[in-house]
Amino acid sequence: MMENKVFMSFTFYSTILILKMYVVAIITGQVRLRKKAFANPEDALRNGGLQYYREDPDVERCRRAHHNDMENIFPFLFLGAIYSLLDPSPTVARIHFFIFCVGRIIHTIAYLLQLKAPTRSVAYSVAQLPCFSMALQILLATTPYWWCQQDLEGLRTFPLPPEGEGLSARGAGEEDAVTARCLCKSFWMGITRLASIRAGKCELCFVSLPWQPMPMTIQNCSH
């Protein structure tokens, strides 16, 4: 994992973002103390009385900035981790992570310093672009497996060709091999893949054979 340059880049920018969230949390606490606006009555009693058990616009602004970070950085951590496993170009991946990180930092600065609109909105929108890009690439990379899994789950109702047509075989020193067809459709490649189920494990092949009615059961295909 540490030899994966993309993952190391993702780790670097993710750590910066997590540290930024900690900084916003600390700022929120300091603003509460300075404004004497506490969210819990016990904190208000400790710092002057229940009259300070109240809300303050500046504190709420810090809280909104922190909440917005959680709404956006946590999904980025998931998408970035999965994206790193897809073996993308290190340069392209680094651009994705850099844009998101810078966008979130500018968004936080604009939120806390009340910069003129639309600074915050532009920063937010720009930071979303790499997330949508990574999500799309993840979907494109994983959709064929979803289709295959769906078709394999339906194999219990699929028929098998009769014996003698090459779909059941016994290999030397192997268990009886049961072969079933799985229509694993890959829409962007425009082909129909056939998954062979042999000894309970799925192997992709490209052999097209006619359907014949025959009941079957398949258990726990790992494909």
Secondary structure as the mmCIF struct_conf table of DSSP 4:
data_model
#
loop_
_struct_conf.conf_type_id
_struct_conf.id
_struct_conf.beg_label_comp_id
_struct_conf.beg_label_asym_id
_struct_conf.beg_label_seq_id
_struct_conf.end_label_comp_id
_struct_conf.end_label_asym_id
_struct_conf.end_label_seq_id
TURN_TY1_P TURN_TY1_P1 MET A 2 GLU A 3
HELX_RH_AL_P HELX_RH_AL_P1 LYS A 5 LYS A 35
TURN_TY1_P TURN_TY1_P2 LYS A 36 LYS A 36
STRN STRN1 PHE A 38 PHE A 38
BEND BEND1 ALA A 39 ASN A 40
HELX_RH_AL_P HELX_RH_AL_P2 PRO A 41 ARG A 46
TURN_TY1_P TURN_TY1_P3 ASN A 47 GLY A 48
HELX_RH_3T_P HELX_RH_3T_P1 LEU A 50 TYR A 52
STRN STRN2 TYR A 53 TYR A 53
BEND BEND2 ARG A 54 ARG A 54
HELX_RH_AL_P HELX_RH_AL_P3 PRO A 57 SER A 84
TURN_TY1_P TURN_TY1_P4 LEU A 85 LEU A 86
HELX_RH_AL_P HELX_RH_AL_P4 PRO A 90 LEU A 113
TURN_TY1_P TURN_TY1_P5 GLN A 114 GLN A 114
HELX_LH_PP_P HELX_LH_PP_P1 LEU A 115 LYS A 116
TURN_TY1_P TURN_TY1_P6 ALA A 117 PRO A 118
HELX_RH_AL_P HELX_RH_AL_P5 THR A 119 GLU A 153
HELX_RH_3T_P HELX_RH_3T_P2 GLY A 154 THR A 157
BEND BEND3 PHE A 158 PHE A 158
HELX_LH_PP_P HELX_LH_PP_P2 PRO A 161 PRO A 162
TURN_TY1_P TURN_TY1_P7 GLU A 163 GLY A 164
BEND BEND4 GLU A 165 LEU A 167
STRN STRN3 SER A 168 ARG A 170
TURN_TY1_P TURN_TY1_P8 ALA A 172 GLY A 173
HELX_LH_PP_P HELX_LH_PP_P3 GLU A 175 GLU A 175
STRN STRN4 ASP A 176 VAL A 178
STRN STRN5 LEU A 183 SER A 186
TURN_TY1_P TURN_TY1_P9 PHE A 187 GLY A 190
STRN STRN6 ILE A 191 ARG A 198
TURN_TY1_P TURN_TY1_P10 ALA A 199 GLY A 200
STRN STRN7 LYS A 201 CYS A 205
#
